[in-house]
């Protein structure tokens, strides 16, 4: 949602506390893309995709039996 590219440098600098801080900021200042999705869903012109079902999560876990990617 930040608009910045996901790079190795960003990944090496990103900590859980920074992620939480970003989410707290976005809660008060939603990014335009999130606002547009909320408006479109509210007006009924767009329907968000449903969350993954338990079966799809189990299938994904089955692809990585050791738990590591």
N, C-alpha and C positions, 0 to 999 in steps of 0.2 A: 504493500500500500504506500510505501514511501516514494516510489518512483525511481529509486536508485537501483543500479544493476547489482545483482548478487555476484560478488567477486570473492576471490580468496582473501583479499585484504579485509573486506567487510566481514566475512565469516570469522576471520581470526580476531577481529575486534569486538564482535557481538557476544555479549554475555547475557545471562538470564536477567540480571538487573536492568540492563539496557533494553532488552526486549520488553520487560514489564513497564519500564518508563515510557517506551514508544506507545504501548497499548493504552496506558493512562492518558497520554497526550491525545491520542486518536479518539479516546472516549469523549473528550471535551471539544476536540477539533477534528471531526471526521474528514478523511480524505475525500475529494470530490467523487472518486469512483464509488466509494461506499455510500455516499449520499445519493448518487444517481440510482444505484441499485435499490436503495430503500424507497426512494420516491416511485420508481417504476413498479416495485412490488406493491406499494401502498395503493397505487392507481389501478393495479390489476393488469398492467400491460406486460408484465414479466413475472414468471414464477421461478423462484430459486430451485435449484436441484435439491433433491432430498439427500439427507445424510446417508452415509454408507450403512448398509444393513449388516447384521451380525455375520451373515454368510460371506459377504465380501471381505469383511475383516478377517475371518477365519481363512479364506482363500489366500489373502495377502500374507498372513502369518505362515501359511503352509509353504509359500515360496522361499521363506527364509527360516528353516527349521532350527538353525543355531541361534537365531535371534539377531544375527549381525548381517548387515548388507554388504 
